Amino acid sequence: RGQRRARPPPRHNHSVRKYQFSLSSYRDSHSHRDGHRDKHEQHSHHSTSNSSASTGNPHGALQQHNPHNSNSNAHANHHMLWPEEDVPDDNIAQIVPFLSGSVHTLFLKDCDILDDHMEQLISDLHMRARAHTPITNLSLRNNRRLTLTSSWINQIFHSLPELEFLDISLCDLDEDDGQALAAAIAAIPQDSNLKSVNVAGNYRMAESVPSIIKACVESGKLCQFDSSFCDVQNHNLSRTLNTLAFAPSQCVMKSFVSQGSRVHDATSLVNCIRHNTTLRSLVLNHRKETQPLSKQAVIDVSAAMEHNHSLVQLLVDCELQYRKYQQPMKYYLELNRCGRRVLACDEHTNEDGLPWQCMVLDAATSKDPNVLHWFLRNGLELKA
């Protein structure tokens, strides 16, 4: 008693096979020597140095990434950099050749990357892909001096076909940058594996979001798009939802997230719910400042869910006194989670590959007994 117990050694998860390398709040060596850093940068550099002291890496935090749980990150004891090399400090883009082949996720957050650096970065990533050690997830979050009007956004889609996720959130992009992104997405090559793009927090590109969504649904490539807190309101939101509602047959969009967007006219939202057949997740709520729908809008949205067989997540803001009108919406969402879409199609179009017995078992675990009753009734009619 009275003595401090020693901290137990960290447990190693030997099932983890993917790693990520993260650099945060990096500045070049000249700014370090001159001492022009604010308190936030000093704190970030201090915490990053402490977390990487055990690995001998002075520039970033090394983390393990569990592909089955993207939220569980732990400090790694493995060297993500080749130990016999010295990492250059004059240009952050030059760090790619020194990364270990086990790194598949690269986070370059708030690293003051310029358009001039991107050419070298893309070239090094391309050489890495040719060596069969590609980077599949790339984050350029909070690099506010980047612009998409230069040619690098097209190069990154054409030179890195293995790239699956691109994060350019909080980069202070404007409408011209958004139009350049839409053009780049429309010209994505067929061999590209790109599935998800995140542009959240770029509030100046609100006018171009409908064009980006149009390019996404027509390209037949992107499955997820996040435009949260991009100030997509009123007319722009209606255009975006109508584009999703009447998407062409090659559309594979499964998730659209636009938190912070107020739904003034629920007509476009109702059209999207009734006619879209690919979306599995539609998120339009606000985590802190609720922007509730009107009573009639809640009723219309709940009624539209009866005709939707694909959505399993629909998040909109609703006032407390109107929550009772959301019960039909929650009921149909629960049916969709159990596989209602399978009963709406024949055996040749059953993309989920779920037999009716498995759906009944899932429905039996639901808290709503009406869900199981629906599957038993409609499933038996289908079998008959």
Long-range contacts (C-beta under 8 A, 24 or more apart in sequence): 10-74, 10-75, 10-77, 12-77, 13-64, 13-66, 13-74, 16-64, 16-65, 16-66, 17-67, 18-65, 18-66, 18-67, 18-102, 18-104, 18-105, 19-62, 19-63, 19-64, 19-65, 19-76, 19-78, 19-80, 19-100, 19-102, 19-103, 19-104, 19-105, 20-63, 20-64, 20-65, 20-73, 20-103, 20-104, 20-105, 20-106, 20-107, 20-137, 21-60, 21-62, 21-63, 21-80, 21-99, 21-103, 21-105, 21-106, 21-107, 22-60, 22-61, 22-62, 22-63, 22-107, 22-109, 23-48, 23-59, 23-60, 23-61, 23-92, 23-95, 23-107, 23-108, 23-109, 23-111, 24-48, 24-60, 24-61, 24-107, 24-109, 24-110, 24-111, 25-109, 25-110, 25-111, 26-59, 26-60, 26-92, 26-108, 26-110, 26-111, 26-112, 27-111, 27-112, 28-89, 28-90, 28-91, 28-92, 28-112, 29-89, 29-90, 44-110, 51-75, 55-79, 55-80, 56-83, 57-81, 57-87, 58-87, 59-87, 59-89, 59-95, 65-104, 65-105, 78-102, 91-117, 91-120, 92-117, 93-117, 93-118, 93-120, 93-121, 93-124, 94-120, 94-124, 96-121, 96-124, 96-125, 96-128, 96-135, 97-124, 97-127, 97-128, 99-128, 101-131, 101-133, 102-133, 103-133, 103-135, 104-134, 104-135, 104-136, 104-137, 105-135, 105-136, 105-137, 105-138, 105-139, 106-135, 106-137, 106-138, 106-139, 107-139, 107-141, 108-138, 108-139, 108-140, 108-143, 109-139, 109-140, 109-141, 109-142, 109-143, 110-141, 110-142, 110-143, 111-143, 112-143, 112-145, 113-140, 113-143, 113-145, 113-146, 114-145, 114-146, 115-145, 115-146, 115-147, 115-150, 115-152, 118-146, 118-150, 118-152, 118-155, 118-156, 119-152, 119-155, 122-152, 122-155, 122-156, 122-159, 122-160, 123-159, 125-159, 125-160, 126-159, 126-160, 129-160, 129-161, 129-162, 134-160, 134-162, 134-163, 135-160, 135-162, 135-163, 136-162, 136-163, 136-164, 136-165, 136-193, 137-163, 137-164, 137-165, 137-167, 138-163, 138-165, 138-166, 138-167, 139-166, 139-167, 140-166, 140-167, 140-168, 140-171, 141-167, 141-168, 141-169, 141-170, 141-171, 142-169, 142-170, 142-171, 143-171, 144-170, 144-171, 144-172, 146-171, 146-173, 147-173, 147-177, 148-173, 148-176, 148-177, 148-178, 148-180, 148-181, 148-184, 149-176, 149-177, 149-180, 153-180, 153-181, 153-184, 154-183, 154-184, 154-187, 157-184, 157-185, 157-187, 157-188, 157-189, 157-192, 157-194, 158-189, 161-189, 161-191, 161-192, 161-193, 162-193, 163-192, 163-193, 163-194, 164-193, 164-194, 164-195, 164-196, 165-194, 165-195, 165-196, 165-197, 165-198, 166-194, 166-196, 166-197, 166-198, 167-198, 168-197, 168-198, 168-199, 168-202, 169-198, 169-199, 169-200, 169-201, 169-202, 169-226, 170-200, 170-201, 170-202, 171-202, 172-202, 172-204, 173-199, 173-202, 173-204, 173-205, 174-202, 174-204, 174-205, 175-204, 175-205, 175-206, 175-207, 175-208, 176-208, 177-202, 177-205, 177-208, 178-202, 178-205, 178-207, 178-208, 178-209, 178-211, 178-212, 179-208, 179-211, 181-208, 181-212, 182-208, 182-211, 182-212, 182-214, 182-215, 183-215, 185-212, 185-215, 185-216, 185-219, 185-221, 185-222, 186-215, 186-218, 186-219, 188-219, 188-221, 192-221, 194-221, 194-222, 195-221, 195-222, 195-223, 195-224, 196-222, 196-223, 196-224, 196-225, 196-226, 197-222, 197-224, 197-225, 197-226, 198-225, 198-226, 199-225, 199-226, 199-227, 199-230, 200-226, 200-227, 200-228, 200-229, 200-230, 200-257, 200-259, 201-228, 201-229, 201-230, 202-230, 203-229, 203-230, 203-231, 204-231, 205-230, 206-230, 206-231, 206-232, 206-233, 206-236, 207-236, 209-236, 209-240, 209-258, 210-236, 210-239, 210-240, 210-243, 213-240, 213-243, 213-244, 213-256, 214-243, 216-253, 217-243, 217-244, 217-247, 217-248, 217-251, 217-253, 218-248, 218-250, 218-251, 219-250, 220-250, 220-251, 220-252, 221-252, 222-252, 222-253, 223-252, 223-253, 223-254, 223-255, 224-253, 224-254, 224-255, 224-256, 224-257, 225-253, 225-255, 225-256, 225-257, 226-257, 226-258, 227-257, 227-258, 228-257, 228-258, 228-259, 228-260, 228-283, 229-259, 229-260, 230-258, 230-260, 231-260, 232-258, 232-261, 233-261, 233-262, 233-264, 234-262, 234-264, 234-265, 237-261, 237-262, 237-263, 237-268, 238-265, 238-267, 238-268, 239-268, 241-268, 241-269, 241-271, 241-272, 242-268, 242-271, 242-272, 244-272, 244-276, 244-279, 245-271, 245-272, 245-274, 245-275, 245-276, 246-271, 246-275, 247-276, 247-278, 251-278, 252-278, 253-278, 253-279, 254-278, 254-279, 254-280, 254-281, 255-279, 255-280, 255-281, 255-282, 255-283, 256-281, 256-282, 256-283, 257-281, 257-283, 258-283, 258-284, 259-283, 259-284, 259-285, 259-286, 259-287, 260-286, 260-289, 260-291, 262-291, 263-291, 263-293, 263-297, 263-316, 266-293, 266-294, 266-296, 266-297, 266-300, 266-301, 269-297, 269-301, 269-316, 270-300, 270-301, 270-304, 273-301, 273-304, 273-305, 273-307, 273-308, 273-311, 273-314, 274-304, 274-307, 274-308, 276-308, 276-310, 277-309, 277-310, 278-310, 279-310, 279-311, 280-310, 280-311, 280-312, 280-313, 281-311, 281-312, 281-313, 281-314, 282-311, 282-313, 282-314, 282-315, 283-313, 283-315, 284-315, 284-316, 284-317, 285-315, 285-316, 285-317, 286-317, 290-317, 291-317, 292-317, 292-318, 292-319, 292-322, 293-317, 293-318, 293-322, 295-322, 295-325, 298-322, 298-325, 298-326, 299-325, 301-329, 302-326, 302-327, 302-328, 302-329, 303-328, 305-329, 305-332, 305-333, 306-332, 308-332, 308-336, 309-336, 309-340, 309-341, 309-344, 310-336, 310-341, 311-336, 312-336, 312-337, 331-368, 331-370, 331-371, 334-366, 334-368, 334-371, 335-363, 335-371, 335-374, 335-375, 337-362, 338-362, 338-363, 338-366, 338-371, 338-375, 340-374, 340-375, 343-375, 343-378, 343-379, 343-382, 356-382, 356-383
